[in-house]
Amino acid sequence: MLAGEVRFAALVARPDGVGHLRLSWHWDLKGALLSVETTLAAGVPAPSIVDIYPGADWAEREAHEYYAVAFEGRDSTAPLMLREGDAVGILLGPEGRLQ
Protein backbone atom coordinates (compact mmCIF):
# COMPACT_ATOMS: atom_id res chain seq x y z
CA MET A 1 0.00 0.00 0.00
CA LEU A 2 2.89 2.34 0.71
CA ALA A 3 4.35 1.75 -2.73
CA GLY A 4 0.96 2.50 -4.29
CA GLU A 5 0.75 5.90 -2.58
CA VAL A 6 -2.20 4.90 -0.41
CA ARG A 7 -2.82 7.25 2.51
CA PHE A 8 -4.49 6.36 5.80
CA ALA A 9 -7.72 8.36 6.12
CA ALA A 10 -9.65 7.11 9.17
CA LEU A 11 -10.37 4.31 11.59
CA VAL A 12 -14.00 3.94 12.67
CA ALA A 13 -15.07 1.75 15.59
CA ARG A 14 -18.73 0.94 16.21
CA PRO A 15 -20.80 -1.71 18.00
CA ASP A 16 -22.43 -4.25 15.69
CA GLY A 17 -25.51 -4.77 17.87
CA VAL A 18 -24.70 -8.32 18.98
CA GLY A 19 -21.88 -7.63 21.43
CA HIS A 20 -18.97 -7.32 19.01
CA LEU A 21 -17.07 -4.33 17.72
CA ARG A 22 -16.79 -3.44 14.05
CA LEU A 23 -13.55 -1.73 12.97
CA SER A 24 -13.28 -0.05 9.57
CA TRP A 25 -9.96 1.25 8.24
CA HIS A 26 -10.39 3.78 5.43
CA TRP A 27 -7.71 4.58 2.87
CA ASP A 28 -7.34 7.18 0.13
CA LEU A 29 -5.90 5.97 -3.16
CA LYS A 30 -5.56 8.99 -5.44
CA GLY A 31 -9.05 10.22 -4.51
CA ALA A 32 -10.75 6.80 -4.30
CA LEU A 33 -11.88 5.66 -0.84
CA LEU A 34 -10.99 2.09 0.06
CA SER A 35 -12.24 0.33 3.20
CA VAL A 36 -11.19 -2.75 5.14
CA GLU A 37 -13.54 -4.01 7.86
CA THR A 38 -13.30 -6.60 10.59
CA THR A 39 -15.38 -7.69 13.56
CA LEU A 40 -13.70 -8.12 16.94
CA ALA A 41 -14.96 -10.21 19.81
CA ALA A 42 -14.38 -8.86 23.32
CA GLY A 43 -10.73 -9.02 24.35
CA VAL A 44 -9.38 -9.74 20.87
CA PRO A 45 -6.67 -7.26 19.83
CA ALA A 46 -6.63 -5.49 16.47
CA PRO A 47 -3.43 -5.07 14.48
CA SER A 48 -1.75 -1.70 14.92
CA ILE A 49 -0.69 0.14 11.78
CA VAL A 50 1.09 3.00 13.55
CA ASP A 51 4.57 1.69 12.74
CA ILE A 52 3.73 1.98 9.01
CA TYR A 53 1.19 4.83 9.09
CA PRO A 54 2.06 7.17 12.02
CA GLY A 55 -1.05 9.24 11.25
CA ALA A 56 -3.17 6.39 12.62
CA ASP A 57 -1.88 7.06 16.14
CA TRP A 58 -4.76 9.30 17.25
CA ALA A 59 -7.39 7.03 15.68
CA GLU A 60 -6.02 3.97 17.51
CA ARG A 61 -5.82 5.89 20.79
CA GLU A 62 -9.41 7.05 20.37
CA ALA A 63 -10.65 3.49 19.68
CA HIS A 64 -8.74 2.33 22.75
CA GLU A 65 -10.23 4.99 25.01
CA TYR A 66 -13.81 4.79 23.77
CA TYR A 67 -14.13 1.02 23.19
CA ALA A 68 -11.12 -0.49 25.04
CA VAL A 69 -9.66 -1.87 21.80
CA ALA A 70 -6.17 -3.25 22.37
CA PHE A 71 -3.82 -2.88 19.42
CA GLU A 72 -1.21 -5.56 18.85
CA GLY A 73 2.27 -4.18 18.47
CA ARG A 74 1.74 -1.03 20.55
CA ASP A 75 3.66 -0.73 23.78
CA SER A 76 1.24 1.80 25.22
CA THR A 77 -1.56 4.13 24.34
CA ALA A 78 -1.08 7.49 26.02
CA PRO A 79 -4.35 9.24 26.97
CA LEU A 80 -5.85 11.35 24.23
CA MET A 81 -9.29 12.45 25.45
CA LEU A 82 -9.68 10.79 28.84
CA ARG A 83 -9.29 12.76 32.02
CA GLU A 84 -7.24 11.48 34.91
CA GLY A 85 -9.16 8.70 36.63
CA ASP A 86 -11.36 7.82 33.64
CA ALA A 87 -11.32 4.14 32.70
CA VAL A 88 -10.81 3.07 29.09
CA GLY A 89 -13.93 1.90 27.30
CA ILE A 90 -16.12 4.87 28.22
CA LEU A 91 -18.62 4.03 25.43
CA LEU A 92 -19.08 0.48 26.68
CA GLY A 93 -22.06 -0.37 28.85
CA PRO A 94 -21.97 -0.37 32.67
CA GLU A 95 -20.70 -3.97 32.72
CA GLY A 96 -17.85 -3.07 30.35
CA ARG A 97 -19.56 -4.79 27.41
CA LEU A 98 -20.89 -3.47 24.16
CA GLN A 99 -24.62 -2.84 24.28
C-alpha positions in Angstrom: 0.0 0.0 0.0 2.9 2.3 0.7 4.4 1.7 -2.7 1.0 2.5 -4.3 0.7 5.9 -2.6 -2.2 4.9 -0.4 -2.8 7.3 2.5 -4.5 6.4 5.8 -7.7 8.4 6.1 -9.6 7.1 9.2 -10.4 4.3 11.6 -14.0 3.9 12.7 -15.1 1.8 15.6 -18.7 0.9 16.2 -20.8 -1.7 18.0 -22.4 -4.3 15.7 -25.5 -4.8 17.9 -24.7 -8.3 19.0 -21.9 -7.6 21.4 -19.0 -7.3 19.0 -17.1 -4.3 17.7 -16.8 -3.4 14.0 -13.6 -1.7 13.0 -13.3 -0.1 9.6 -10.0 1.2 8.2 -10.4 3.8 5.4 -7.7 4.6 2.9 -7.3 7.2 0.1 -5.9 6.0 -3.2 -5.6 9.0 -5.4 -9.0 10.2 -4.5 -10.8 6.8 -4.3 -11.9 5.7 -0.8 -11.0 2.1 0.1 -12.2 0.3 3.2 -11.2 -2.7 5.1 -13.5 -4.0 7.9 -13.3 -6.6 10.6 -15.4 -7.7 13.6 -13.7 -8.1 16.9 -15.0 -10.2 19.8 -14.4 -8.9 23.3 -10.7 -9.0 24.4 -9.4 -9.7 20.9 -6.7 -7.3 19.8 -6.6 -5.5 16.5 -3.4 -5.1 14.5 -1.8 -1.7 14.9 -0.7 0.1 11.8 1.1 3.0 13.5 4.6 1.7 12.7 3.7 2.0 9.0 1.2 4.8 9.1 2.1 7.2 12.0 -1.1 9.2 11.2 -3.2 6.4 12.6 -1.9 7.1 16.1 -4.8 9.3 17.3 -7.4 7.0 15.7 -6.0 4.0 17.5 -5.8 5.9 20.8 -9.4 7.1 20.4 -10.7 3.5 19.7 -8.7 2.3 22.7 -10.2 5.0 25.0 -13.8 4.8 23.8 -14.1 1.0 23.2 -11.1 -0.5 25.0 -9.7 -1.9 21.8 -6.2 -3.3 22.4 -3.8 -2.9 19.4 -1.2 -5.6 18.9 2.3 -4.2 18.5 1.7 -1.0 20.6 3.7 -0.7 23.8 1.2 1.8 25.2 -1.6 4.1 24.3 -1.1 7.5 26.0 -4.3 9.2 27.0 -5.9 11.3 24.2 -9.3 12.4 25.5 -9.7 10.8 28.8 -9.3 12.8 32.0 -7.2 11.5 34.9 -9.2 8.7 36.6 -11.4 7.8 33.6 -11.3 4.1 32.7 -10.8 3.1 29.1 -13.9 1.9 27.3 -16.1 4.9 28.2 -18.6 4.0 25.4 -19.1 0.5 26.7 -22.1 -0.4 28.9 -22.0 -0.4 32.7 -20.7 -4.0 32.7 -17.9 -3.1 30.4 -19.6 -4.8 27.4 -20.9 -3.5 24.2 -24.6 -2.8 24.3 
